Amino acid sequence: GAVVSQHPSWVICKSGTSVKIECRSLDFQATTMFWYRQFPKQSLMLMATSNEGSKATYEQGVEKDKFLINHASLTLSTLTVTSAHPEDSSFYICSARSGTNNSPLHFGNGTRLTVT
Amino acid sequence: QKEVEQNSGPLSVPEGAIASLNCTYSDRGSQSFFWYRQYSGKSPELIMSIYSNGDKEDGRFTAQLNKASQYVSLLIRDSQPSDSATYLCAALGDSNYQLIWGAGTKLIIKP
């Protein structure tokens, strides 16, 4: 149980284009999903908290107009990296809780984004 | 600022020995703690959750929590080369239910 599916697993795009990453909870409903970014050899950095039916909450320093989050249903959240640049190349990972607020996060497999 | 501290390692342990990973946290109000394993290039996977003081065992893994000392540990018995990974400790913030992550300890099991 508690499977989080993320797609695509990797993507290469040209600078200036936009990339959409999907995150789905397959066997549970997730009112809240979390988007993380991880650069090589660094720890997880929370980018934003995605809330079903309302605006996402972004962490300090994360541009909301660049990283568009949509959480239109209880099982799907999307992250769109707009006008991507090489410095946006990173490992993006979504996660969600299947239970109460103190239950663990379950992670998707991540998306490796490379911007050329 | 609320923090979770881990030794970055690498921690090198011979195969078959016990690996001991440690973590301290600053938010005394934290009540829930988690250990995740992350292989290089992969996303984190949950190893253990612990909510009460004392030990919690699951197979070769034992999590230990001491809230008075604000200390969490993970023991891996009979370490295998496949246990080589980065282990992340996380504490759940008391007020906003956000996870506070440690930077991770790299564990290397030597055959």
Interface residues (C-beta under 8 A of the other chain):
Chain A: Q6 Q42 S43 L44 L46 T49 F91 I93 N101 N102 S103 P104 L105 H106 F107 G108 N109 G110 R112
Chain B: Q31 S32 F34 G41 K42 S43 P44 E45 L46 S49 Y51 L88 L92 Y97 Q98 L99 W101 G102 A103 G104
